[in-house]
Structures are given as structure tokens and as C-alpha cells.
Amino acid sequence: MNDVSTSQQPASYVFADHVTGTRFEDISADAILNAKTFILDTIGVGISGSTADGAQHLLDASRGWGSGEDAQVWGRRARVPAPTATLLNGFQVHCQEFDCVHEAAVLHPLATALPAALAFAERQGGISGQDFLTAIILGVDVSTTLGMASREKLRFFRPATSGGFGAVAAVGRLAGLSTDSMARAFGIQYAQTSGTMQPHVEGNVTLPLQVGFNARAALQAADLASLGMKGPVGTFEGPFGFLPMFEGVWTLGPGLDNLGRDWQISQVSHKPFPSGRAGHGGIEGLMRMRAEPWFDLDAIAGIKVIAPPLINKLCSRPDMPEPTGNYARLCMAFIGAKVLQYGSIDLSRYRGDELLDPVTHELAKLFTMEVDGNPDENALVPHEIVATLKDGTEHRWRCEAMLASPSRRLTREQHLAKFRDCCTYAADPLPAGRTDDLIAMVDALETVTDMRDLANLLMPA
């Protein structure tokens, strides 16, 4: 069933009303706390992405796309025009599959919204931390509500497509767009929306590039709308709108009716491991098995990962002897083999000789995947891991909720440890003590008077 809302307004205006009419005081304390947590997490992941595959090529290419020093490239000694910073930072956030995720929507809402909003705030000046928090929270509401509306398996890359509309909401809020201009900005964004799943199938670096493209498009859409350009209003549910064309079967009404009641930033999950979220159940299960008294790597005959159809779709790609990092991060056999070798997996395992390690690729032969018959095409859980020993004994582990999901949050210490580790991968090192300064400023973000103060802390020495 395809529906819109109990309201008679087009969905673009329902979203626009929510984005332009919500006050900081309307937002729950839990939502504000989670916004700070995931802003810091996203910044850290984006900094680490400055040394990932493709980041240097993208920076080099961007030098021919115009000059200016509006905004900071995270983890680099470089300032560039705001649209370029948005593109580069959006790519860096998602290029290692380490950024936070909204599981029900199957998208990474801050990968588009945060780079676009921070680049705008740097270019504009005078944007307060309170206004910034509000904008990010509202942007997450928009993108995730669109993602949750889908009743089909992934047809397009949702972190880029739906994520771009969340970025429009965040930037448009900071730009002070009226309700009508905001609704029209969504239409301008739709004219630029892209996000094919083909790079995902091939493990290609252009997958995160699409996140950057849609984030940059959002900044452009808000700029155009602020000058009076009017996009279409049937952007989401019209006969050629986003939902019919990109999602196929959808039910948007319940999500629209829920706006302002449940803040979706509170449903966002950390990624404790640098892999697609679809691989996290397998990683945790193998880590737990590896710690059991019965575990003996030489005694294992095979490991089966039993999970919903989406997990199989995203992670069942075969291991190959010379994978790219982008391919390996979403290959359950490769990821699982690294966990069997080392007891966990981190960013270093997707770089250099680690990708070619013959021990890894031999262990990868132990893995198979099986679909559990779950009828929900967007489900990420449950996971069951079955280890079969050479003597025929089976050992099983099962989870109903992934580690670092809202019901199993990381501790603050774990969250900050991830952030600090990510900062060590910066292309240009941050000054001593800078990570502590960033943590302290984000903790007190609602007291910041100009977001350029936060952006200045992202400048390497």
C-alpha cells in the first residue's frame, strides 16, 4: 500500500512544517545527547577517511573545481569551497563503512547531513551550536522517515538518496528557509538525486562517492531555494516522485504522523567495527566464539552465518585473492577470517598487505551464508552463527539486537576510544590535545556561539 498521511498536504510540506517549525526546546534531552554522540563519531570517522582509498584522488581532482577557502577538509591541511568540502567530507565519512547507521531505515543519516551542515555553517558564520544540533536532529528525522517508508528490498543506495533529503532539511533549517522554500528545496534536491547499487555489488569506491554527491547537491538545493527557485512539490509521492520511482512499494503516512513525537536520532546505532552493519552480527558472534574454551582454530571445519535476506544480499560476495578495501569491508568471508585470525577487526585490516594475506584468504574458505527466510526485506537481525568442528560437533551463537544498537549502546568510554583511534588515521596529524578539545566542545555544543569554532579544531597542525 502506498499512502502519504492523514494530512491533506503533500509530503514535502509535512516535512517542511516539521523542519521549519520545531524549536530546540521541543527536542528531548535524549535526542540532544545522541546528536552530540553521533556528531563526534561522524567527525572522527570522517577524519580517518582522509587516508582511505580514493580520498587523495578526490582531493586532487577537486583542485580543478574552483578556488576558495570556505570550509575545512576533515583530517587534511586544506580549505576549499563549501560545496567541495561537503563532497570530500561526505565521501570520507562513508568510504570505510564505519559511520553510524539507522537500522530500521537502512541508511547512514549523518554521512550526508553533517558534512553539508558544517560546510554551510563555516561559509555562513554565526551559526550557534544550539541551532546546529536542531538542524542535524531534524535532518535525521527526514532521511530516516523516508527510509522506513520502504516496503521493498534496496533498489537504490539509500544513504545517498534518502540521505540527501535529510541534508537539505539540515542546511535549509540553518539557512532559515520558509516552509514553502523548504518544500521546494526538496524538489530541487530530487532533480539531483543519485544512488545506484551497482558499486555496492562490485565493491567499488564510487559507492561512498554517491554520498558526497548527494550531500553537495543538498547544499546547492538550499542555496537555490533561498534565492527563490521553486522545485516541484510532489517530490515524494507524485506519479514520478521519489518513493514510486526509487522505493517502489512504500507506506509513508505513519512516519509523517510520527514526526515530532519520536526523535529518530535516538534510534541511530554506532558501528563498533569498520564494516557494513550487515557484517556486525557475524563479527560479534565470532569474537564471542573465539573466547570460548572449546575454540580451536585448527579444529573448525566450517562456519555458517544464518541471517535475513538483506544480510545475504549485502555480505555474501565471494572472497577474492586481491580485494580492494571497499570490496573486503562487505565480504563476510574476509571479515570473518580476520576475526578468526586476530580476535577483532579494525581499520588497519583493510590496507596494504593485509588485503593480500594468504592466511586470511585460506580461512575465508571456511565461511558460508544462509538466508533465514525472514519476510522483512529490510531486516538486519536476527543473526545465528554455527561453527562446525571436524568431529561433527556444532556450536551456535545467536543475537536478536546488534551490538551498539539503541538497546545495546556502547559505553561512553568505548565511544570515545573509537573516536580517538579514528583521529590517528588523519592524513595530516591533529595537534597534541586536539582530540580532547573536540570532545569537550561537542559535549557542550549547545553553548557554542559560532560553529566555526568547532570547524577550526579540525585544522591539522
N, C-alpha and C positions, 0 to 999 in steps of 0.2 A: 504494500500500500504506500502510495506517495501522498503525503499531506504537508501542510505548512504549519498552521497554528490555529488556535481558537480566535486569534485576532484576524481581522479582515485586511490588515496591512500586508504589503509584500514583505517577505522575509528580510530584505535589505533594510527596510525601515524599522523592523523589530530589532534587529541587531544594532542599527544606528541609534535608536532610542536608548538602548541599554548602554552603549558606549559613551554617548554624549551626556546622558542624564544621571549616571552613577557618581556619587561622591565618595571620597576616600573614607568618610565616616560611615558609609553604608557597608563597608567591607569588613568581614570578620577578622579577628586577630589571628586566627589560624591561617587564613589565606595570606595575610601580610607576612607572617613568619615563613610560610612556604615560598612566597615570592622571593624573599631575601635569600633563602637557601638555594633556590634554583637559579637565581641571577648569578650568585657567586659560583655555583657549579658550572654554569654555562660559560662564564668568563674563563674559568680555569681550563675547561675542555677546549675552548677556542684558542687560548694561548698555546696549548700543546699541539694543536693542529697546524701551527705555523711551521712545523718541521715534518709534517706528514707528506705523503706522496701527492704531487700536484700543486702544493701550496706555492712553491717557488716559481713554477711555470706560470701560475695565475698572476702572481705579483709582477713578474717580468712582462707579461702581456699587457697588464693594466697600465703600465707606464706610458703606453701609446694612446690611452683613452681619455686624456685630458689632464690638466695640471690643477693643483690646489692642495691646501693642507687643512681641509675642514675637520677631518676625523682620523683617529688613530687606528692603525692595523695592529691587532692584538698580538703581542709576542714579538713584534718587529720594530725596528728603529725606522718607522716610516709613517708619514701622514699623507693622506690622499683626499680627493673629493669625497663628499659624503656618500654618493651612490656607489663609488668604487669600494669604499670601506665596508659598506653594507654587503656587497657581493663577496669580498675577500673574507670577511669575518663570518658570514653565513656559511661559506664553504668550510672554513676552518673549524667551526663548531661541529659540523656533521660528518666531516671526512674520516673520522675514526670510529664512528658508531659508538661514541662514549657519552653522548648528550642525553639529557633527561627525556622521558617518554610518558605520554598519556596512553595507558594500555588499552582502555576501552575505545579510544578514538584511533588507535594505531598510528600515532604521529608524534613528532618531536616539536612541541609548540614554541619553545623558546629559540630554536635554531633560526627561525625567520624573524620573530618579533623582537628579540633583544638586539641583534646587530642593527636592524633598521631603526629602532627607537633610540639607541645610544648614538648612532651617527647623526640622526636628526637633532638630538639634544646638544651634541657638540657644535653642530653648524648653527643652531638657533641661539644657544646661550640662554641662561636664566631659567632653565627648566629645573624645578625643585625635585628632590628625591621623593617627596610625597606624591607629586603628580606623576612621576616616572613609575612608581610602584602601581599606582592606579591604572596607568596605561597598559602595563605588562599584564596585570591580572585580567583586564578586560579583553586584551588581545587573545589570551589563552582561552577565555570563555568562547570567543567567536570561533577560533580554529577547531577546538575540541568538540564544540556542539555540532559543527559540520561533519567532523569525522565520525561522531557517534550516530549520526543520522543514517549512515550507510547500512544497508542490509545485505550487501554483496561482498564477495571477496575483493581484495585490492585489484582495481583495474588501472589506476594511475598511482603515482608516488605521492601519497597523501601528505607527508611532511612538507613537500614543496607546494602542492596545490591548495589544500585547505590551510596550510601554514601561512601562505601568502596573504589570505584574507585576515588572519589574526594579526599579521604585521601591519596591514592597512589600518586596522582598528587601533593598534597601539600608537602608530605615528599620527593618525588622524586625530586621536584624542589629544596628543601633545601639541598638535598644530591648532587646536581649538576649532576644528571643523563644526559647522552646524549639523543638525540631524539630516537635513536634505543633502548637504555636501558629503557627509559621511556615507549615506546610502549610495550616492552617485560615485563615490570613490571606489566602493566595492565593484561597481560596474566597470570602471577603468582598469581595476586590477584584473578582472575576469578577461579582459581583452589581451592581457599579457600572460595569463596563467599557462604554465607548462609543467610536465612531470611524468614522463614515460617510465614504465617499469623495466624497459629493456636493459638499461645499465645495471639494474639490480640483478637480472638474470645472468649477465655476463661478468658481474663483479667489477664494474668499470667505474673509474674515478668521476665520470660525469654525473653519477647519482647525486653526490653532495653538491656538485656544481649547480644542479637544479634548485637546491635550497637557496643558494646565493642569488640565482637569477630571480626567483620569486620574491626574495627579501628586497632586492634592489628595485624590482617593479613596484613594490608597495610604497617605497619612498617616493617614486615617481608618480604613482597614482594619487597620493596625498598632496603632492606639490601641485599637480594639475587641478585637482578638485578645489584646492584653496584659492586658485585663480579663477574659478568659475566654470571650468569644464565639467560637463554633465555626462556621466556614463549612464547606461541603462539601469532601470530599477528592478527588472525581473531577473536579476543576476543569478539567483539561486534556484528558483522553482519554475522559471519561464520555460516555454517549449524547447528552447535551445539553451537553457540555463545550466549552471554548473552541476547541479545534482542529477538531472536527467542525463547529461552528456558524460560526466565524469564518474558518477557513482551508480547510475542505473536504477537500482531499487533502493528507496530511502524513505525514512519517516522523520521529518524534521520537527513536527509540532510539539512533541513532548520536550524536546531540548529548548525550543524557543520559550515555551511556557515556564521553564525552569530557570531562565536567566535571572540573576539577582537573588536566587534562593540558595543554590549550592555553587560555591566558587570552585571552578574546575582546576585551578592551580593546586588545590588541596588534594587532588586525585593524581597528581603527577608523581612519577617514580624516578628515583635515581637509577643510573646504571653503575653498579659497582665494578663491572668488568667491561673492557673495551671490545664489545662485540654487539651484534644486533640483539635487541631484547629477546628475540626468539631463541637465542642460544643460552640465555642465563639459567634456565631451569636445568639444562644439561650440565652446565659448568658447576652449579652448586651441588647437584647430585653426585657428580664425580669427585668433587672436593670432599664431600662427606664420606663417600665410599673409601676414598684413599686413606682416610683417617681411621677406618675400622680395623680391628685386629685380624680379620680374615684376609685383608687386602695383600695380594702378592702379584705384582705386575706380570711376572713370568707365568702365573697360573691362569691368567684370563684368556678365555677362548674367543669371547665376543662381547660387545656392549650394544644394547638396543635402546634407542630413545623413542618412547611412545608418547605422542603429543597430538594436539589438534591439527587440522588441515593446514592452517596458516603457518605453523612451525615447519611442517614438511615443505611447504611452498618456499619458505624463506631460507631454510638452512640445509636442505638435503642435497645440495650441489656436491658432486664428487670431488674428492681431493685430487690435486694435480701436483706434479713434482716441483714446478716453479711458479707458484701462485703470486699474484700481486697482493699487497696488504688488503686492498678493498675486497678481493675475492675471498681471502682467508678468513676475514672477520665474520663472514656469514656462511662458513663451511663448518658444519657440526663436527665432521671427522677431524679436520685440522684443529679446531678449538679444543675438542675433547682430547686429542693426542697431546697437546701442550699441557693440559691439566694433568694428565696421567704422568707426564714427564716431571713437571715442576710443582705440582700441587695447587697451582692457580694460573692465572694468565694476566699479563699486563701489557702496556703499550710496546715494550721492547720486543715482544714476541712476534710482532708483525713487521719487523725491519731487518734489512740486511740478510746475513747468513741464516738467521732464524727461520726465514721463509723457505730455505732450501735444505734444512736439516734432515738427513736421511732417516734418523731415528723417529722424528715426528711423522714422516710420511709412511714409515713402516707401521707405527702404532695406529695411524689413521685407518688402516685396513681392518681394524677390529670393529669399526662402527657401522651400524645400520640404523635406519629410521623407519618408524611405522606410524601410520595415521590411526588415531583412536576412534574415529567415527563421530566426533563431536559435530553436531549440525551447525554450530555457530562459526561462520566463515572468518570472523574477526577475533576469535578467542586465542589467547596466548597460554592458558592453563586449562586443565592440569597437565603436569609432566610426570612420566614414570620412567625411571632408568633401570634397566635389567642387565646385570653383569652375570654372564655365564662362565663358570670356570671349566677348565679342561676335564675335570672329573664329573662334569654334568651338574654340579651344584649351582643354584641361582641365588643371587642376592638382589633385592629390589629397594628402590627409594622412590618416594612419590611426594610431590608438592602440589598444593591447591592454590597457593599465592606465592609469587616470586619474591625473592629477597629484594629488599629496598622498595617494594610496593607500599601503598599507603597503610596497609595492615601490618607491614614488617619493615618499618622505616630504619634506615641507617642511623646510628647514633651521631651526635654532633662531632665526636672525635673521628669517626670513620669518614664522615662528610668532609671534614677539614683535611684529613690525611690525603684523600683523593685530590682535593684542590691543590695542596702543596706539591704533591707529586706531579700533577699536570704542569705546574708552573716551571718545573725543572726542564721541561722539553721546549721551552721558548727558543725561537731562532736567535734572538738577541736577549741575553740574560737580563732579568729584572734586577735592580739594585738590592743589596742586602736589606732585609727587613721589609721589603715592599709587599710580600705576601701577607704579612701581619697587618700592614696598613690597609690593604684591600679588604681583608676580613673585617677589620674594625669599622671601616666606612660602610660596608654593606650591612653590617649589624645595626648601624644607626642611620640607615638610608633615609628614613622619613625626616631626619633633621638636616639633611644636606640641602643647601640653598641653590646650588648650581651643579648639575650633573657633569659639567666639565671637570670638576674637582676629582670625580671618580675616574673619568677618562684619562686625566693626567697621570694617575697612578699606573696606568697601563703602559706608559712610555718606558722602554728599556733604558739602561744606563747610557 
